[in-house]
Amino acid sequence: MAIDYNQQIPNNVSLADNRRLQRALEAWQPKFRNWWTEMGPEGFQAKEVYLRTAVAVDAKGWAHFDYVKMPDYRWGIFLAEPEAGRQVNFGQHKGEPAWQEVPGEYRSTLRRIIVTQGDTDPASVEQQRLLGQTCPSLYDLRNLFQVNVEEGRHLWAMVYLLDAHFGRDGREEAEALLERRSGDVDKPRILGAFNEQTPDWLAFFMFTYFTDRDGKYQLASLAESGFDPLSRSCRFMLTEEAHHMFVGESGVGRVVQRACELMLEHDSGDLRDHGGIPLDLIQRYINFHFSVSIDLFGSELSTNAANYFSGGLKGRFGEAKLDDDHLLRDATYPVMEAYGKGFQNVEHPALNAVNERLRDNYVEDCQRGLNRWNKIIADSGIDFELRLPHRAFNRRIGNFAEIPVTPEGQIIDAAQWQANHDKWLPSSADRVYVSSLMAPVTERGRMANWIAAPARGINRQAIDFEYVKLN
């Protein structure tokens, strides 16, 4: 499906055939641009960036590269190609034709799902708006801006659904998406992780690895939705989300690689005198970002998640590939619970444990990246292993909220937690040190001392390509 770039709002949904919807989105567009100017990457709005833009939603057309100034980026509405004869694949409506319009009984629920998803996208841009000023290379600066503009387009995807299918309520929600601000005391973003700061590039790489990976699983479950426009929107968004996770995994891997190089060069694990990021400090960042991100899946047992599944609104990861009845009426699923000084798995109705199953998929996926980072360390001959903390560690939502637990999974008392907090999570001194390394490096092909060069450039370009034109 080709995307029409001749219109004011690029799209592949025949927007010109719906004048009411076109007017509503054209009225929202300048407000979005004002938000981008105010809250988008600070100091780089006039710079030309080597960005990728979709020209079609099939495998051959979704990535076209060229220089563009970010305020001129052609944000628009791109839905994946429709599937002929698509049906609802799970829940009580299993086997019915997929819905092209919102069923009345699910109107408020679907609106809440779409708003919550849409709220994460501008929040990411707001969290990352100052990072360009401390970029470790032009290559990384370009990747940051690619993530930013695509988060902006993901916002457009959800606003399109709100305006197209929810009338005045949808238009009001679209306005509110531009009014909330990440970390604002009075109008914060909806989900806690999106009110945290992203003050440095190590945090950015961790965010794009762990938190954008949560986005992958949330989008994948929404891509199973019986509401077909939501499904098609999320299926295309997943294509873009993959790049965000690549930025995170390769970014952390390059920090790990450089740490190993400096350790071998100086025969020391303490890299603070040599301008590197120590492996134990990287571990503390992992502990923080993993624990914050798994909270995004919600409570282990959730009536809301059960209702979303039963209603055909939000499925499981890879729903069509799962070998069961896709109804979950009699099925059970193991859920971890605190028991004495430890933990045990307890069988619960699978319908109420949909969140936990999705979290299990996520944790398994996260481990694959750590395996690759640990291979870098092992190949360097260094005796150190990065690990995911226990899923009960540092939790604020669900079964383990406010239970003091070590990264190894030992339940402790509050005094022990306070005494060891800075051993497990980034301390103020850690953050000050990492911040001290964040000096911008903008010479073509050069990298900051604390990060290794990437294995290859973007779109078959050289590493010393001019990814951002700063002059």
C-alpha positions in Angstrom: 0.0 0.0 0.0 1.7 3.2 -1.2 1.6 6.3 1.1 0.3 9.5 -0.5 2.8 12.2 0.3 1.1 14.8 -1.8 -1.5 15.5 0.9 -1.0 17.8 3.9 -1.1 14.7 6.1 0.6 11.7 4.4 -1.5 8.6 4.7 -2.6 5.3 3.1 -6.1 5.4 4.5 -7.8 7.5 1.8 -8.1 10.4 4.2 -9.3 12.7 1.4 -12.5 10.7 1.2 -13.5 11.6 4.8 -13.7 15.4 5.0 -14.8 15.4 8.6 -11.9 13.3 9.7 -9.5 15.2 7.5 -10.5 18.6 9.0 -10.2 17.2 12.6 -6.6 16.0 11.9 -5.6 19.1 10.0 -6.8 21.1 13.1 -4.7 18.9 15.4 -1.6 19.0 13.1 -0.4 22.6 14.0 -0.8 21.8 17.7 1.4 18.7 17.3 4.0 20.8 15.5 3.9 23.4 18.3 4.4 20.5 20.8 7.3 19.2 18.8 8.9 22.6 18.7 8.5 23.0 22.5 9.3 19.5 23.6 11.2 17.9 20.8 15.0 17.6 20.5 16.4 20.9 21.8 18.9 22.8 19.7 18.6 20.7 16.5 15.4 21.7 14.9 17.2 23.5 12.1 19.7 20.7 11.4 19.5 18.3 8.5 19.4 14.6 9.7 19.8 11.4 7.6 16.4 10.0 8.5 14.3 7.0 7.3 10.8 7.6 6.1 8.2 5.0 5.0 7.0 5.3 1.4 4.9 2.2 1.6 4.0 -0.3 4.3 5.2 -3.5 2.6 8.7 -5.0 3.2 10.2 -3.1 0.2 8.8 0.3 0.8 8.8 1.2 4.4 12.4 2.6 4.6 13.5 5.5 2.4 16.6 7.5 3.6 17.3 11.2 3.0 18.3 14.4 4.8 15.4 16.2 6.4 15.0 18.8 9.1 13.0 17.2 11.9 10.2 19.9 11.9 9.7 19.1 8.2 9.5 15.3 8.7 6.4 14.0 7.0 4.5 12.5 10.0 1.3 10.7 8.9 -1.0 7.8 9.2 0.2 4.4 8.0 -1.7 1.2 8.5 -0.4 -2.3 7.6 -2.1 -4.0 4.7 -5.5 -5.5 5.5 -5.9 -9.2 5.7 -8.7 -10.6 3.6 -11.3 -12.3 5.7 -9.6 -11.5 9.0 -11.4 -12.8 12.1 -11.3 -12.2 15.8 -8.9 -15.0 16.9 -9.5 -15.2 20.7 -12.0 -14.6 23.4 -15.8 -14.8 23.4 -16.0 -13.4 19.8 -13.6 -15.9 18.4 -14.4 -16.7 14.8 -16.5 -13.5 14.2 -15.3 -11.1 11.4 -12.8 -8.6 12.7 -14.5 -5.2 13.6 -14.0 -2.3 11.3 -15.9 0.0 13.7 -15.8 0.1 17.5 -18.4 -2.2 19.1 -20.6 -0.1 21.4 -20.0 -2.3 24.4 -16.2 -1.8 24.2 -16.1 1.9 23.3 -14.8 3.3 26.6 -12.4 0.4 27.1 -10.9 0.6 23.7 -10.5 4.4 24.0 -8.7 3.9 27.3 -6.3 1.3 25.8 -5.6 3.6 22.8 -5.0 6.7 25.0 -2.7 4.8 27.3 -0.6 3.5 24.4 -0.6 6.8 22.7 0.5 8.6 25.8 3.8 6.7 25.9 5.0 8.0 22.6 5.2 11.8 23.2 6.5 11.0 26.7 9.6 9.3 25.2 10.4 12.3 23.1 10.0 14.6 26.2 12.3 12.4 28.2 15.0 12.4 25.6 14.8 16.0 24.4 18.2 17.2 25.8 20.2 14.1 24.9 21.4 15.5 21.6 23.5 18.1 23.4 25.7 15.3 24.8 25.8 12.8 21.9 28.7 10.3 21.8 28.9 10.5 18.0 27.0 11.7 14.9 26.0 8.1 14.3 24.3 8.0 17.8 22.8 11.5 17.3 21.1 10.4 14.1 19.8 7.2 15.8 18.3 9.3 18.7 16.5 11.5 16.2 15.2 8.6 14.2 13.7 7.2 17.4 12.2 10.6 18.3 10.5 11.2 14.9 9.1 7.6 14.9 7.7 8.1 18.4 6.0 11.2 17.0 4.5 9.1 14.2 3.3 6.5 16.7 1.4 9.3 18.4 -0.2 10.1 15.0 -1.3 6.5 14.7 -3.2 6.6 18.0 -4.6 10.1 17.3 -6.0 8.9 14.0 -7.8 6.1 15.7 -9.2 8.4 18.4 -10.4 11.0 15.8 -11.7 8.4 13.3 -13.6 6.2 15.7 -14.5 8.1 18.9 -16.0 11.4 17.9 -15.8 14.3 20.3 -14.4 12.1 23.1 -11.6 11.1 20.8 -10.8 14.6 19.8 -10.6 15.7 23.4 -8.3 12.8 24.2 -6.1 13.7 21.3 -5.8 17.3 22.7 -4.9 15.9 26.2 -2.1 13.8 24.7 -0.3 17.1 23.9 -1.1 18.6 27.2 0.5 16.1 29.6 4.2 16.3 30.2 6.7 13.6 31.3 7.6 14.2 35.0 5.2 17.1 35.4 3.8 17.3 38.9 0.3 18.5 37.9 -0.1 16.8 34.5 2.2 13.7 34.4 2.2 11.0 31.8 -0.1 8.1 32.6 2.5 5.3 33.2 5.2 5.7 35.8 8.2 4.7 33.6 7.4 7.5 31.3 7.8 10.1 34.1 11.3 9.0 34.9 14.2 11.1 33.6 16.5 9.9 30.8 19.5 12.2 31.8 22.4 10.4 30.0 23.1 8.1 27.1 23.5 5.0 29.1 20.0 5.6 30.4 18.8 6.1 26.8 20.3 2.9 25.7 18.8 1.1 28.6 15.4 2.7 27.9 15.4 1.7 24.3 16.4 -1.8 25.2 14.1 -2.5 28.2 11.2 0.0 28.0 10.9 0.0 24.2 10.9 -3.8 24.4 7.9 -3.5 26.7 6.4 -1.5 23.8 7.1 -4.4 21.5 5.0 -6.7 23.6 2.2 -4.3 24.2 2.0 -3.5 20.5 2.2 -7.2 19.6 -0.7 -8.0 21.9 -2.7 -5.0 20.5 -1.9 -6.2 16.9 -4.0 -9.3 17.8 -7.0 -7.1 18.5 -10.3 -7.9 17.0 -10.6 -4.1 16.3 -8.9 -4.2 12.9 -7.8 -0.6 12.5 -6.0 -0.9 15.9 -4.4 -4.2 14.8 -3.2 -2.7 11.5 -1.8 0.4 13.1 0.2 -1.6 15.7 1.5 -4.1 13.1 3.2 -1.3 11.2 4.4 0.4 14.4 6.2 -2.9 15.3 8.3 -2.5 12.2 9.6 0.8 13.5 9.9 -0.4 17.1 12.4 -3.0 16.1 14.9 -0.2 15.3 14.4 1.4 18.7 15.4 -1.9 20.4 18.4 -2.3 18.0 19.6 1.1 19.2 19.3 -0.1 22.8 20.9 -3.5 22.4 23.8 -2.3 20.2 24.3 0.8 22.3 24.7 -1.1 25.6 26.8 -3.7 23.8 29.2 -1.0 22.6 29.4 0.4 26.2 30.2 -3.1 27.4 32.8 -3.6 24.7 34.5 -0.4 25.5 34.6 -1.2 29.2 36.3 -4.5 28.4 38.8 -2.8 26.2 39.7 -0.3 28.9 39.9 -3.0 31.5 42.4 -4.9 29.5 44.4 -1.8 28.5 44.8 -0.6 32.1 44.5 -4.0 33.9 41.9 -2.6 36.1 38.2 -3.0 36.7 37.8 0.5 38.1 37.4 2.6 35.0 36.6 5.9 36.6 40.2 7.1 36.2 40.2 6.1 32.5 36.9 7.6 31.3 35.0 4.3 30.9 31.8 3.0 32.5 32.5 0.1 34.9 30.6 -3.2 34.4 29.2 -3.1 37.9 27.7 0.3 37.2 26.2 -1.0 34.0 24.7 -3.8 36.1 23.0 -1.2 38.4 21.5 0.6 35.4 20.2 -2.8 34.2 18.6 -3.4 37.6 16.8 -0.1 37.5 15.5 -0.1 34.0 14.5 -3.7 34.0 12.5 -3.3 37.2 10.8 -0.1 36.1 9.9 -1.7 32.7 8.4 -4.9 34.0 6.0 -2.8 36.2 4.6 -1.6 32.9 2.9 -5.0 32.4 0.6 -4.3 35.3 -0.5 -6.6 38.1 0.2 -10.3 37.9 -3.5 -11.1 38.2 -5.7 -8.6 36.5 -9.5 -8.5 35.9 -9.0 -5.8 33.4 -6.6 -7.9 31.3 -9.0 -10.8 31.5 -11.8 -8.6 30.2 -9.6 -7.3 27.4 -8.8 -10.8 26.3 -12.4 -12.2 26.7 -13.7 -9.2 24.7 -11.2 -9.8 21.9 -9.5 -6.4 22.4 -6.0 -7.4 23.4 -4.5 -10.8 22.9 -1.4 -12.7 24.0 2.0 -12.5 22.3 1.9 -14.6 19.1 -1.8 -15.5 19.8 -2.3 -17.4 16.5 0.7 -19.6 17.1 -0.4 -20.7 20.6 -1.7 -24.3 20.8 -4.8 -23.9 22.9 -8.5 -23.1 22.5 -7.8 -19.3 22.7 -10.7 -19.0 25.2 -8.8 -19.8 28.4 -12.0 -20.7 30.3 -10.6 -23.7 32.1 -6.8 -23.2 31.7 -4.4 -22.3 34.5 -1.1 -20.5 34.5 1.7 -20.4 37.1 2.1 -17.1 38.9 5.0 -16.3 41.3 4.0 -15.2 44.8 5.9 -14.3 47.9 5.9 -17.2 50.4 7.6 -16.8 53.7 11.2 -15.6 53.0 11.0 -16.8 49.4 8.8 -17.3 46.4 6.6 -20.1 44.9 4.6 -20.5 41.8 0.9 -20.9 42.3 -1.6 -22.0 39.5 -4.2 -19.4 38.8 -6.9 -19.1 36.1 -5.0 -18.3 32.9 -7.5 -15.7 32.0 -6.5 -13.6 35.0 -2.8 -14.2 34.4 -2.6 -12.8 30.8 -0.4 -9.9 32.1 2.0 -12.4 33.7 2.3 -14.6 30.6 3.2 -11.5 28.6 5.7 -10.5 31.2 7.2 -14.0 31.0 7.6 -13.6 27.2 9.3 -10.2 27.9 11.8 -11.5 30.5 12.8 -14.4 28.2 13.4 -11.9 25.4 15.4 -9.5 27.6 17.7 -12.4 28.6 18.8 -12.9 25.0 20.3 -9.5 24.9 22.2 -10.1 28.1 23.5 -13.3 26.7 25.0 -11.4 23.8 26.5 -8.7 26.1 28.0 -11.4 28.3 29.6 -13.0 25.2 31.4 -9.8 24.6 32.7 -10.0 28.2 33.6 -13.7 28.0 35.4 -13.2 24.6 37.5 -10.6 26.3 38.6 -13.1 28.9 37.0 -11.1 31.8 35.3 -12.9 34.7 32.1 -10.9 35.0 28.5 -11.7 34.2 25.6 -9.2 33.7 22.3 -10.5 35.0 18.7 -9.6 35.1 17.5 -8.9 38.6 14.8 -11.1 40.2 11.4 -10.0 38.9 10.3 -9.0 42.5 13.2 -6.6 42.8 12.4 -2.9 43.1 8.7 -3.3 42.2 6.0 -0.7 42.6 3.1 -2.6 41.0 1.6 -6.0 41.6 2.4 -8.9 44.0 5.8 -7.5 44.9 5.0 -3.8 45.3 7.0 -2.4 48.3 8.4 -5.8 49.3 12.1 -5.4 49.8 13.9 -8.0 47.7 17.5 -8.3 46.6 18.5 -8.6 42.9 19.1 -12.3 43.7 15.6 -12.8 44.9 16.0 -12.8 48.7 13.3 -11.1 50.8 14.9 -8.7 53.3 13.7 -6.1 55.8 13.5 -2.4 55.2 16.7 -1.6 57.1 18.7 -4.0 54.9 17.2 -2.5 51.8 18.2 1.0 52.9 21.7 -0.1 53.7 22.3 -1.7 50.4 20.1 0.4 48.0 23.1 2.1 46.4 24.8 -1.3 45.7 21.9 -2.4 43.6 20.6 0.7 41.9 22.4 3.7 40.4 23.5 5.9 43.2 23.8 9.7 43.1 27.5 9.3 42.7 27.0 6.9 39.8 24.8 9.3 38.0 27.1 12.2 38.6 30.0 10.2 37.2 28.1 9.0 34.1 26.9 12.6 33.6 30.6 13.8 33.7 31.3 11.6 30.7 28.6 13.1 28.6 30.6 15.6 26.5 29.4 15.9 22.9 31.5 14.3 20.2 30.5 15.6 16.8 33.6 15.0 14.6 32.7 12.6 11.8 33.6 9.0 12.6 34.8 9.7 16.1 33.3 8.2 19.2 33.3 9.2 22.9 35.9 7.4 24.9 33.3 5.4 26.9 31.7 3.7 23.9 33.0 1.5 21.1 32.3 2.2 17.4 29.4 0.4 15.8 30.1 -2.6 13.6 28.6 -0.9 10.6 26.9 2.3 9.5 23.2 3.1 8.7 21.8 2.0 5.3 25.2 0.8 4.1 26.9 4.2 4.8 30.3 4.4 6.3 30.7 5.0 10.1 32.2 8.4 9.3 29.2 9.4 7.1 27.8 12.8 7.9 24.6 11.5 9.7 23.7 15.0 11.0 24.7 18.2 9.2 25.6 20.5 12.1 27.1 23.3 10.0 
